[in-house]
């Protein structure tokens, strides 16, 4: 089911108290703090969602343009996760514009770049003459997408708040771009893999874990973060999962008090990384009494995309499960 957002119409359940277009695009001020340097840039890339009523759909079209009258032949994607979805369902050939952060699949790197996550060049977008623009809820481009929609270009806002809504978003995008069958098959395949993983780790005791996106300061994945759900689906018990803050900052004393069996340090994660290096490795060596350090269970999971809310999220969860429960594989 598709929704159309309009100013003054409630669109967020459990968001920041805003409504309508502002609720869809203004994520509790997190974008502002990221642009000012008060949050690490990589953390900002994970702060791409506000909880919506998933039953109402995950794709909303901005007024006044609304949704396209026919499947778009020229598409601009303003988020790497959306670009991945479009390529995954076979619509990559229609994508004519992406951000500088779009690095997957490799073909996406050859597409015309229209700026970044906060600095979209609207003139470049207009020159590309898109039939549709897709974005995530992003306060940094609120004015840009309003102008595009006002100019008659359909702008679809894709909002995902949990892993299950990623699969729904793939299906919604498929319907919007005329690749419905491929999208359904893609989403079904991802659900099947997740179900198979659940069966594989069934019966294993949840591993207590903390996952950090940064070590200076120690910024963990808390309740509501994609990583929190990913850890639970991978058979972990996230010790930061009860934090009232989505990305809590801890001192070492707090980590020692929680004393997780496993620490996942993603502060320097790259596509090919298989172990800790650089500042991260040096940091954890300072704390030999931590259980995870003593038992050599401080890990990094390869992939800068680990918690990008796109089709590779299941691969990320599978990698986490292997890290938390190697005995099950």
C-alpha positions as CSV (number, residue, x, y, z in Angstrom):
1,X,0.0,0.0,0.0
2,X,1.4,3.4,-0.9
3,X,0.9,6.6,1.1
4,X,1.0,10.2,0.1
5,X,2.5,12.6,2.7
6,X,0.9,16.0,3.0
7,X,1.8,18.9,5.3
8,X,-0.3,18.6,8.5
9,X,-1.2,15.0,8.1
10,X,0.1,12.7,10.8
11,X,2.7,10.3,9.3
12,X,4.9,9.1,12.2
13,X,4.1,6.7,15.0
14,X,6.6,7.0,17.8
15,X,8.6,9.7,16.1
16,X,9.6,13.2,17.5
17,X,6.1,14.6,17.8
18,X,6.1,16.2,14.3
19,X,3.6,15.4,11.6
20,X,3.3,15.3,7.8
21,X,6.2,16.2,5.6
22,X,8.3,17.5,8.5
23,X,7.8,14.3,10.4
24,X,9.0,12.3,7.4
25,X,12.1,14.4,6.8
26,X,13.2,15.9,10.2
27,X,14.7,13.0,12.2
28,X,14.7,14.5,15.7
29,X,17.5,16.9,14.9
30,X,20.1,14.1,14.3
31,X,20.9,15.4,10.8
32,X,21.7,18.8,12.2
33,X,24.1,17.4,14.8
34,X,25.8,15.2,12.2
35,X,26.3,18.1,9.8
36,X,27.8,20.2,12.7
37,X,30.3,17.4,13.5
38,X,28.8,16.5,16.7
39,X,28.2,12.9,15.5
40,X,30.7,10.8,13.6
41,X,29.8,10.8,9.9
42,X,29.5,7.0,9.8
43,X,26.9,7.1,12.6
44,X,24.8,9.6,10.7
45,X,24.6,7.2,7.8
46,X,22.9,4.7,10.1
47,X,20.4,7.3,11.4
48,X,18.3,7.1,8.4
49,X,14.9,6.2,9.8
50,X,12.1,7.2,12.1
51,X,9.6,4.6,13.1
52,X,6.5,4.6,10.9
53,X,3.4,2.4,11.0
54,X,4.8,-0.3,8.7
55,X,1.2,-1.5,8.0
56,X,0.6,1.8,6.3
57,X,3.4,1.2,3.9
58,X,7.0,2.2,3.6
59,X,6.9,4.3,0.4
60,X,5.3,7.8,0.5
61,X,5.0,10.3,-2.4
62,X,5.5,14.0,-1.7
63,X,3.0,16.6,-2.8
64,X,2.2,18.2,-5.0
65,X,3.8,15.9,-7.6
66,X,2.6,12.7,-6.1
67,X,3.5,9.3,-7.6
68,X,4.4,8.9,-11.2
69,X,1.7,7.9,-13.6
70,X,3.9,5.3,-15.3
71,X,7.0,3.3,-14.2
72,X,9.9,5.8,-14.3
73,X,12.5,5.3,-17.0
74,X,15.0,7.7,-15.4
75,X,15.5,7.5,-11.6
76,X,17.7,9.5,-9.2
77,X,18.5,7.8,-5.9
78,X,19.5,9.9,-2.9
79,X,20.5,7.0,-0.6
80,X,22.9,4.1,-1.1
81,X,20.4,1.7,0.4
82,X,17.8,2.6,-2.1
83,X,20.3,2.3,-5.0
84,X,21.2,-1.2,-3.8
85,X,17.5,-2.1,-3.8
86,X,16.9,-0.8,-7.3
87,X,19.9,-2.7,-8.7
88,X,18.9,-5.8,-6.8
89,X,15.4,-5.9,-8.4
90,X,16.8,-5.3,-11.9
91,X,16.1,-1.6,-12.2
92,X,19.7,-0.4,-12.0
93,X,19.8,0.4,-15.7
94,X,17.2,3.2,-15.1
95,X,19.3,4.8,-12.3
96,X,20.8,8.0,-13.8
97,X,21.9,9.7,-10.6
98,X,23.3,8.6,-7.2
99,X,25.2,10.1,-4.2
100,X,29.0,10.0,-3.8
101,X,28.4,7.3,-1.1
102,X,26.8,4.8,-3.5
103,X,29.4,2.1,-3.7
104,X,27.4,-1.0,-4.4
105,X,27.0,-2.7,-6.8
106,X,30.1,-1.7,-8.7
107,X,28.0,-0.5,-11.6
108,X,26.6,2.2,-9.3
109,X,30.0,3.9,-9.1
110,X,29.7,4.6,-12.8
111,X,26.5,6.5,-12.5
112,X,26.5,10.3,-12.4
113,X,26.9,11.7,-8.9
114,X,24.6,14.4,-7.7
115,X,26.3,15.3,-4.4
116,X,26.3,13.7,-0.9
117,X,23.8,12.8,1.8
118,X,23.5,16.5,2.9
119,X,24.7,18.4,-0.1
120,X,22.5,17.3,-3.1
121,X,23.1,19.5,-6.1
122,X,19.6,20.2,-7.3
123,X,20.7,21.7,-10.6
124,X,22.5,18.4,-11.5
125,X,19.4,16.5,-10.5
126,X,17.2,18.7,-12.7
127,X,19.6,18.3,-15.7
128,X,19.2,14.6,-15.4
129,X,15.5,14.9,-16.1
130,X,14.4,12.2,-13.7
131,X,10.9,10.6,-13.9
132,X,11.2,9.8,-10.2
133,X,13.5,10.6,-7.3
134,X,13.8,8.3,-4.3
135,X,15.2,9.3,-0.9
136,X,15.2,8.4,2.8
137,X,13.8,10.7,5.4
138,X,16.6,13.2,5.6
139,X,16.4,16.7,7.1
140,X,19.5,17.7,5.2
141,X,17.8,17.5,1.8
142,X,14.3,18.6,2.9
143,X,14.4,21.8,0.9
144,X,15.8,20.0,-2.1
145,X,13.1,17.3,-2.3
146,X,10.4,19.9,-1.6
147,X,11.6,21.9,-4.6
148,X,11.8,18.8,-6.8
149,X,8.2,17.8,-5.9
150,X,7.1,21.4,-6.4
151,X,8.6,21.3,-9.9
152,X,6.5,18.3,-10.7
153,X,9.1,15.6,-10.2
154,X,7.7,12.6,-8.3
155,X,9.6,12.1,-5.0
156,X,9.2,8.9,-3.1
157,X,10.3,8.7,0.5
158,X,11.4,5.2,1.5
159,X,11.2,4.8,5.3
160,X,12.5,1.6,7.0
161,X,12.5,1.2,10.8
162,X,13.3,-2.5,11.1
163,X,14.6,-5.4,9.2
164,X,11.2,-6.6,8.1
165,X,10.4,-3.2,6.6
166,X,13.5,-3.5,4.4
167,X,11.8,-6.4,2.6
168,X,8.6,-4.4,2.4
169,X,10.5,-1.5,0.9
170,X,12.0,-3.7,-1.8
171,X,8.5,-4.9,-2.7
172,X,7.1,-1.3,-2.7
173,X,10.0,-0.1,-4.9
174,X,9.4,-3.0,-7.3
175,X,5.8,-2.0,-7.7
176,X,6.7,1.7,-8.2
177,X,9.3,1.0,-11.0
178,X,7.5,-1.9,-12.7
179,X,9.7,-4.7,-11.4
180,X,7.1,-6.2,-9.0
181,X,7.8,-9.9,-9.6
182,X,11.5,-9.6,-9.3
183,X,11.1,-7.5,-6.1
184,X,8.8,-10.1,-4.6
185,X,11.2,-12.9,-5.4
186,X,14.1,-10.9,-3.9
187,X,12.2,-10.1,-0.7
188,X,11.0,-13.7,-0.4
189,X,14.6,-15.0,-0.8
190,X,15.9,-12.7,1.9
191,X,13.1,-13.8,4.3
192,X,13.9,-17.4,3.6
193,X,17.6,-16.9,4.4
194,X,16.7,-15.2,7.6
195,X,14.4,-18.0,8.6
196,X,17.1,-20.6,7.8
197,X,19.6,-18.7,10.0
198,X,17.1,-18.6,12.9
199,X,16.8,-22.4,12.7
200,X,20.5,-22.9,12.5
201,X,21.2,-20.9,15.8
202,X,18.1,-22.2,17.5
203,X,18.9,-23.7,20.9
204,X,22.1,-21.7,21.3
205,X,22.4,-19.5,24.4
206,X,22.3,-15.8,23.4
207,X,25.8,-14.4,23.5
208,X,26.1,-11.2,25.6
209,X,27.5,-8.5,23.3
210,X,28.3,-4.9,22.8
211,X,28.7,-3.4,19.4
212,X,30.6,-0.2,19.0
213,X,30.7,2.2,16.0
214,X,33.4,4.3,17.6
215,X,36.0,3.9,20.4
216,X,36.8,7.6,21.0
217,X,34.2,8.0,22.5
218,X,32.8,4.5,23.0
219,X,29.6,4.8,21.1
220,X,27.5,1.6,21.2
221,X,24.4,0.4,19.3
222,X,21.5,0.8,21.6
223,X,17.7,0.2,21.4
224,X,16.2,1.2,18.1
225,X,19.4,1.0,16.1
226,X,19.5,-1.4,13.2
227,X,22.5,-3.0,14.8
228,X,20.4,-3.8,17.9
229,X,17.9,-5.8,15.9
230,X,20.6,-7.4,13.8
231,X,22.4,-8.6,17.0
232,X,19.2,-10.1,18.3
233,X,18.5,-11.9,15.0
234,X,22.0,-13.2,15.0
235,X,21.6,-14.8,18.4
236,X,23.0,-12.0,20.6
237,X,21.9,-10.3,23.7
238,X,22.7,-6.7,23.2
239,X,23.7,-5.3,26.6
240,X,23.1,-1.8,25.4
241,X,19.6,-2.8,24.2
242,X,17.9,-1.4,27.3
243,X,19.5,2.0,26.9
244,X,17.0,4.9,26.4
245,X,19.4,6.3,23.8
246,X,19.8,4.8,20.4
247,X,23.6,5.4,20.3
248,X,24.7,5.5,24.0
249,X,28.2,6.7,24.8
250,X,29.9,4.6,27.5
251,X,33.1,4.9,29.5
252,X,35.3,1.9,30.0
253,X,34.1,1.4,33.5
254,X,30.5,1.0,32.2
255,X,31.8,-1.6,29.6
256,X,33.6,-3.4,32.4
257,X,30.5,-3.5,34.5
258,X,28.5,-4.9,31.7
259,X,31.4,-7.2,30.8
260,X,30.0,-8.7,27.5
261,X,31.2,-12.1,26.3
262,X,31.7,-10.6,22.8
263,X,32.7,-7.1,21.7
264,X,32.1,-6.2,18.0
265,X,34.1,-3.1,17.1
266,X,33.0,-1.6,13.8
267,X,34.9,1.7,14.2
268,X,37.4,0.8,11.5
269,X,35.5,-1.8,9.6
270,X,36.1,-2.0,5.9
271,X,35.0,-4.3,3.1
272,X,37.9,-6.7,3.5
273,X,38.7,-6.4,7.2
274,X,38.9,-9.6,9.1
275,X,40.4,-8.4,12.4
276,X,41.1,-5.3,14.4
277,X,43.8,-2.9,13.4
278,X,45.2,0.5,14.1
279,X,43.7,2.5,16.9
280,X,41.0,-0.1,17.7
281,X,43.5,-2.9,18.3
282,X,45.6,-0.6,20.5
283,X,42.6,0.6,22.4
284,X,41.3,-2.8,23.5
285,X,44.8,-4.0,24.5
286,X,44.7,-1.4,27.3
287,X,41.8,-3.3,28.9
288,X,43.1,-6.9,29.4
289,X,40.6,-7.7,32.2
290,X,37.6,-7.4,30.0
291,X,36.1,-10.8,29.5
292,X,35.9,-10.4,25.7
293,X,39.6,-9.3,25.6
294,X,40.8,-12.2,27.8
295,X,39.0,-14.7,25.7
296,X,40.0,-13.0,22.4
297,X,36.4,-12.4,21.4
298,X,36.8,-8.8,20.3
299,X,35.9,-8.8,16.6
300,X,35.2,-6.7,13.6
301,X,32.8,-7.9,11.0
302,X,33.8,-7.1,7.4
303,X,31.8,-4.6,5.5
304,X,31.3,-0.9,5.7
305,X,27.7,-1.7,4.6
306,X,27.1,-3.8,7.7
307,X,24.0,-2.0,8.8
308,X,22.9,-0.2,5.7
309,X,19.2,-0.8,5.5
310,X,19.3,-2.5,2.1
311,X,19.2,-6.0,0.6
312,X,22.6,-6.9,2.1
313,X,21.3,-6.7,5.7
314,X,20.7,-10.4,5.8
315,X,24.3,-11.1,4.8
316,X,25.3,-8.8,7.7
317,X,23.2,-10.7,10.1
318,X,24.6,-14.0,8.9
319,X,28.2,-12.6,9.5
320,X,27.2,-11.5,13.0
321,X,25.8,-15.0,13.7
322,X,29.0,-16.6,12.7
323,X,30.9,-14.2,15.0
324,X,28.6,-14.8,18.0
325,X,28.0,-18.5,17.5
326,X,30.9,-20.1,15.5
327,X,30.0,-23.4,17.0
328,X,26.7,-23.4,14.9
329,X,28.5,-23.2,11.6
